[in-house]
Amino acid sequence: MQVNIKGIETRYVLDNEGGGPWLTFIHPLAGDLSAWDQMAGYFRNDFTVLRYDLRGHGYTAVSPEAFSVDDLADDLSELLDKLGAPSTHVVGLSLGGMVAQKFAINHADKVDSLTVVGAPAFIREEARSTFLQRAASVRQNGIGSMVESTLARWFTEGFRKAHPEVIEQIGETIARTPDEGFAKAAEALSRFDAKSQLASIQKRTLVVAGEHDNGTPHAESKVIADTVPGAQFELLDAAHMSPIEASQRFCALLDAFLREAA
């Protein structure tokens, strides 16, 4: 399905077999809504599950202008309005986790609970240049040049060897990401900083990190749990993409958290 958000044709998928509370999943940089296929299949009997493609990812059009992570959070707010959702449990991975934080801060009345996965509270100064370099590299060399290095960061070597079919599918998703969509999102990500606002979040919060995540070390994720009042922190035996690499454990954690948040 497609809906126009601020002039940008945006793809979304709604699974509402259960007709229950809304549950929204937000994907990482260079991903799309398929990152959450497994979770959608599990939760759709008890929740109204929303997945969508961020600007310039999957089948959502590339934004003609630069934007911020706050803008991406506003996109989600407008999407929920257009779909008639008064509020939602929100789950975000990596860039999606940054969007989820800003959504919980800027649109608190629409948040039932917050789950942040593999994301920091802010981008360190030295990391900002890394994302800007990736944006410049993709504009010059194309997104295909980033596939192998991205997969190496996202998954442990053991998982990559044991599940080549999963790695191939995710590699194809990365390769389909429009160059300019990636670049603009990477630039937005480089400016992300929610640390000073996190203490204002009053909704139940779960923070999940991968023990082997070199891109977002778990200490950076723990800052969120240490700052949001009453937040729960969980460390999984995985790299960056813990909902895929440690899917059973992640699913059990999220299921228990959502039941307590209901």
ZAMAR-737719 format. One record per residue (C-alpha): residue number from 1; chain; y, x, z. Coordinates in steps of 0.2 Angstrom, whole numbers, plus 5000, padded with zeros to 4 digits. Each point is the difference from the previous one (the first is absolute). Last residue first. Example, Ala and Ser with C-alpha at 12.3 -4.5 7.8 and 13.67 -1.06 7.14 Angstrom:
% ZAMAR-737719
R / 2 / A / 4995 / 5068 / 5036
R / 1 / A / 4983 / 4994 / 5003
//
This chain:
% ZAMAR-737719
R / 262 / A / 4982 / 4997 / 5139
R / 261 / A / 5004 / 5018 / 5005
R / 260 / A / 4983 / 5002 / 5009
R / 259 / A / 4991 / 4994 / 4984
R / 258 / A / 5011 / 5011 / 4989
R / 257 / A / 4996 / 5016 / 5011
R / 256 / A / 4981 / 4997 / 5000
R / 255 / A / 5000 / 4997 / 4981
R / 254 / A / 5011 / 5016 / 4997
R / 253 / A / 4989 / 5011 / 5010
R / 252 / A / 4983 / 4993 / 4993
R / 251 / A / 5008 / 5002 / 4982
R / 250 / A / 5005 / 5018 / 5004
R / 249 / A / 4983 / 5005 / 5007
R / 248 / A / 4991 / 4992 / 4984
R / 247 / A / 5013 / 5008 / 4988
R / 246 / A / 5000 / 5018 / 5006
R / 245 / A / 5004 / 5007 / 4983
R / 244 / A / 5008 / 4985 / 4993
R / 243 / A / 5011 / 4994 / 5014
R / 242 / A / 5002 / 5018 / 5005
R / 241 / A / 5009 / 5005 / 4984
R / 240 / A / 5008 / 5016 / 5007
R / 239 / A / 4986 / 5010 / 5007
R / 238 / A / 4985 / 4992 / 5010
R / 237 / A / 4992 / 5000 / 5017
R / 236 / A / 5012 / 4987 / 5007
R / 235 / A / 5013 / 5001 / 5013
R / 234 / A / 5006 / 4984 / 5009
R / 233 / A / 5017 / 4996 / 5008
R / 232 / A / 5005 / 4984 / 5008
R / 231 / A / 5019 / 4995 / 5002
R / 230 / A / 5006 / 4994 / 5017
R / 229 / A / 5018 / 5003 / 4996
R / 228 / A / 5003 / 5009 / 4983
R / 227 / A / 5005 / 5018 / 5003
R / 226 / A / 4983 / 5008 / 5005
R / 225 / A / 4990 / 4991 / 4987
R / 224 / A / 5013 / 5005 / 4987
R / 223 / A / 5000 / 5018 / 5006
R / 222 / A / 4981 / 4999 / 4998
R / 221 / A / 5002 / 5000 / 4981
R / 220 / A / 5008 / 5017 / 5000
R / 219 / A / 4987 / 5007 / 5012
R / 218 / A / 4986 / 4993 / 4988
R / 217 / A / 5006 / 5012 / 4986
R / 216 / A / 5007 / 4991 / 4985
R / 215 / A / 4995 / 5011 / 4985
R / 214 / A / 4986 / 5010 / 5009
R / 213 / A / 4991 / 4984 / 5005
R / 212 / A / 4983 / 5006 / 5008
R / 211 / A / 5001 / 4990 / 5016
R / 210 / A / 5006 / 4985 / 4990
R / 209 / A / 5013 / 4989 / 5008
R / 208 / A / 5001 / 4982 / 5006
R / 207 / A / 5015 / 4991 / 5008
R / 206 / A / 4998 / 4983 / 5007
R / 205 / A / 5015 / 4990 / 5005
R / 204 / A / 5003 / 4983 / 5010
R / 203 / A / 5017 / 4994 / 4996
R / 202 / A / 5016 / 5005 / 5009
R / 201 / A / 5006 / 5014 / 4988
R / 200 / A / 5017 / 5006 / 5007
R / 199 / A / 4993 / 5016 / 5006
R / 198 / A / 4997 / 5004 / 4982
R / 197 / A / 5018 / 5001 / 4994
R / 196 / A / 5004 / 5019 / 5004
R / 195 / A / 4984 / 5005 / 4992
R / 194 / A / 5001 / 4990 / 4984
R / 193 / A / 5005 / 5015 / 4988
R / 192 / A / 4995 / 4999 / 4981
R / 191 / A / 5011 / 5011 / 4988
R / 190 / A / 4985 / 5009 / 4992
R / 189 / A / 4991 / 4983 / 4998
R / 188 / A / 5014 / 4993 / 4989
R / 187 / A / 4999 / 5016 / 4989
R / 186 / A / 4981 / 4998 / 4999
R / 185 / A / 5003 / 4981 / 4995
R / 184 / A / 5011 / 5005 / 4986
R / 183 / A / 4989 / 5013 / 4993
R / 182 / A / 4984 / 4990 / 5001
R / 181 / A / 5008 / 4985 / 4991
R / 180 / A / 5008 / 5013 / 4987
R / 179 / A / 4983 / 5007 / 4996
R / 178 / A / 4991 / 4983 / 4999
R / 177 / A / 4984 / 4999 / 5011
R / 176 / A / 4985 / 4999 / 4988
R / 175 / A / 4994 / 5018 / 5005
R / 174 / A / 5000 / 4995 / 5019
R / 173 / A / 4989 / 4985 / 4996
R / 172 / A / 4988 / 5010 / 4990
R / 171 / A / 4999 / 5013 / 5014
R / 170 / A / 4996 / 4985 / 5012
R / 169 / A / 4986 / 4995 / 4989
R / 168 / A / 4993 / 5018 / 4998
R / 167 / A / 5001 / 5003 / 5018
R / 166 / A / 4990 / 4984 / 5004
R / 165 / A / 4987 / 5005 / 4987
R / 164 / A / 4998 / 5017 / 5007
R / 163 / A / 4995 / 4994 / 5017
R / 162 / A / 4991 / 5014 / 5009
R / 161 / A / 5009 / 5015 / 4992
R / 160 / A / 5017 / 4992 / 5004
R / 159 / A / 4995 / 4995 / 5017
R / 158 / A / 4995 / 5018 / 5005
R / 157 / A / 5015 / 5007 / 4992
R / 156 / A / 5011 / 4989 / 5012
R / 155 / A / 5011 / 4987 / 4991
R / 154 / A / 5018 / 4998 / 4997
R / 153 / A / 5006 / 5017 / 4998
R / 152 / A / 4987 / 5006 / 4987
R / 151 / A / 5003 / 4983 / 4991
R / 150 / A / 5018 / 5004 / 4998
R / 149 / A / 4997 / 5018 / 4994
R / 148 / A / 4988 / 4993 / 4987
R / 147 / A / 5012 / 4986 / 4994
R / 146 / A / 5017 / 5008 / 5000
R / 145 / A / 5000 / 5007 / 4982
R / 144 / A / 4995 / 4983 / 4993
R / 143 / A / 5017 / 4994 / 5007
R / 142 / A / 5009 / 5008 / 4986
R / 141 / A / 5006 / 5018 / 4998
R / 140 / A / 5019 / 4999 / 5001
R / 139 / A / 5003 / 4983 / 5008
R / 138 / A / 4985 / 5003 / 5011
R / 137 / A / 5006 / 5018 / 5005
R / 136 / A / 5017 / 4993 / 5005
R / 135 / A / 4993 / 4987 / 5011
R / 134 / A / 4988 / 5012 / 5008
R / 133 / A / 5014 / 5012 / 5003
R / 132 / A / 5010 / 4986 / 5009
R / 131 / A / 4984 / 4996 / 5010
R / 130 / A / 4998 / 5018 / 5005
R / 129 / A / 5019 / 5002 / 5004
R / 128 / A / 4999 / 4986 / 5012
R / 127 / A / 4986 / 5008 / 5009
R / 126 / A / 5010 / 5015 / 5007
R / 125 / A / 5013 / 4987 / 5007
R / 124 / A / 4986 / 4990 / 5009
R / 123 / A / 4997 / 4983 / 4993
R / 122 / A / 5001 / 4986 / 5014
R / 121 / A / 4989 / 4990 / 5011
R / 120 / A / 4985 / 5007 / 4991
R / 119 / A / 4987 / 4990 / 4989
R / 118 / A / 4981 / 5001 / 5000
R / 117 / A / 4998 / 4982 / 5004
R / 116 / A / 5013 / 4988 / 5008
R / 115 / A / 4994 / 4983 / 5007
R / 114 / A / 5013 / 4988 / 5005
R / 113 / A / 4998 / 4982 / 5007
R / 112 / A / 5007 / 4983 / 4997
R / 111 / A / 5015 / 5006 / 4991
R / 110 / A / 5012 / 4988 / 4991
R / 109 / A / 5013 / 4999 / 5014
R / 108 / A / 5000 / 5019 / 5001
R / 107 / A / 5007 / 5001 / 4982
R / 106 / A / 5010 / 5017 / 5001
R / 105 / A / 4990 / 5009 / 5013
R / 104 / A / 4982 / 4993 / 4996
R / 103 / A / 5004 / 5002 / 4981
R / 102 / A / 5006 / 5018 / 5003
R / 101 / A / 4984 / 5004 / 5008
R / 100 / A / 4990 / 4991 / 4987
R / 99 / A / 5009 / 5010 / 4986
R / 98 / A / 4996 / 5016 / 5009
R / 97 / A / 4981 / 4995 / 5001
R / 96 / A / 5000 / 4995 / 4982
R / 95 / A / 5006 / 5018 / 4996
R / 94 / A / 4985 / 5005 / 5009
R / 93 / A / 4989 / 4984 / 5003
R / 92 / A / 5008 / 4984 / 5006
R / 91 / A / 4993 / 4985 / 5009
R / 90 / A / 5011 / 4985 / 5004
R / 89 / A / 4996 / 4984 / 5010
R / 88 / A / 5010 / 4987 / 4991
R / 87 / A / 5014 / 4987 / 5003
R / 86 / A / 5008 / 4985 / 4992
R / 85 / A / 4990 / 5001 / 4984
R / 84 / A / 5006 / 4989 / 4986
R / 83 / A / 4995 / 5011 / 4986
R / 82 / A / 5018 / 5002 / 4994
R / 81 / A / 5005 / 5004 / 5018
R / 80 / A / 4986 / 5013 / 5002
R / 79 / A / 5005 / 5009 / 4984
R / 78 / A / 5018 / 5000 / 5006
R / 77 / A / 4995 / 5009 / 5017
R / 76 / A / 4989 / 5012 / 4990
R / 75 / A / 5014 / 5005 / 4989
R / 74 / A / 5011 / 5002 / 5015
R / 73 / A / 4987 / 5013 / 5007
R / 72 / A / 5001 / 5009 / 4983
R / 71 / A / 5019 / 5000 / 5001
R / 70 / A / 4999 / 5008 / 5018
R / 69 / A / 4988 / 5013 / 4992
R / 68 / A / 5015 / 5005 / 4989
R / 67 / A / 5004 / 4997 / 4982
R / 66 / A / 5006 / 5008 / 4984
R / 65 / A / 5003 / 4989 / 4985
R / 64 / A / 4990 / 4993 / 4985
R / 63 / A / 4986 / 4996 / 5012
R / 62 / A / 4983 / 5002 / 4991
R / 61 / A / 4991 / 4984 / 4997
R / 60 / A / 4986 / 4994 / 5011
R / 59 / A / 4983 / 5002 / 4992
R / 58 / A / 4993 / 5014 / 5010
R / 57 / A / 5015 / 5010 / 5007
R / 56 / A / 5018 / 5000 / 4995
R / 55 / A / 5006 / 4989 / 5014
R / 54 / A / 4986 / 4997 / 5012
R / 53 / A / 4985 / 4991 / 4995
R / 52 / A / 4994 / 4985 / 5010
R / 51 / A / 4986 / 4995 / 5012
R / 50 / A / 5001 / 4983 / 5010
R / 49 / A / 4985 / 4994 / 5011
R / 48 / A / 5001 / 4982 / 5007
R / 47 / A / 4988 / 5004 / 5015
R / 46 / A / 4983 / 4996 / 5007
R / 45 / A / 4989 / 5000 / 4984
R / 44 / A / 5012 / 5012 / 4991
R / 43 / A / 4997 / 5014 / 5013
R / 42 / A / 4985 / 5009 / 4993
R / 41 / A / 5003 / 4999 / 4982
R / 40 / A / 5019 / 5004 / 5002
R / 39 / A / 4994 / 5015 / 5010
R / 38 / A / 4989 / 5007 / 4986
R / 37 / A / 5013 / 4997 / 4987
R / 36 / A / 5014 / 5008 / 5009
R / 35 / A / 5003 / 5015 / 4989
R / 34 / A / 4999 / 4988 / 4986
R / 33 / A / 5018 / 4995 / 5004
R / 32 / A / 5007 / 5016 / 4991
R / 31 / A / 5001 / 5018 / 5004
R / 30 / A / 5011 / 5014 / 4995
R / 29 / A / 5009 / 4999 / 5017
R / 28 / A / 4990 / 4990 / 5012
R / 27 / A / 4995 / 4981 / 5000
R / 26 / A / 5007 / 4986 / 5010
R / 25 / A / 4988 / 4987 / 5008
R / 24 / A / 5006 / 4983 / 5006
R / 23 / A / 4991 / 4988 / 5012
R / 22 / A / 5006 / 4982 / 5001
R / 21 / A / 4992 / 4988 / 5012
R / 20 / A / 4985 / 4990 / 4995
R / 19 / A / 4996 / 4991 / 4984
R / 18 / A / 4983 / 5007 / 5000
R / 17 / A / 4998 / 5001 / 4981
R / 16 / A / 5018 / 5007 / 4999
R / 15 / A / 4999 / 5015 / 4989
R / 14 / A / 5017 / 5003 / 4992
R / 13 / A / 5002 / 5014 / 4987
R / 12 / A / 5018 / 5007 / 4996
R / 11 / A / 5008 / 5007 / 4985
R / 10 / A / 5019 / 5002 / 5000
R / 9 / A / 5012 / 4998 / 4985
R / 8 / A / 5016 / 5008 / 5006
R / 7 / A / 5016 / 4990 / 4999
R / 6 / A / 5003 / 5000 / 5019
R / 5 / A / 4982 / 4994 / 5002
R / 4 / A / 4993 / 4990 / 4985
R / 3 / A / 4982 / 4994 / 5003
R / 2 / A / 4984 / 5004 / 4992
R / 1 / A / 4982 / 4995 / 5003
//
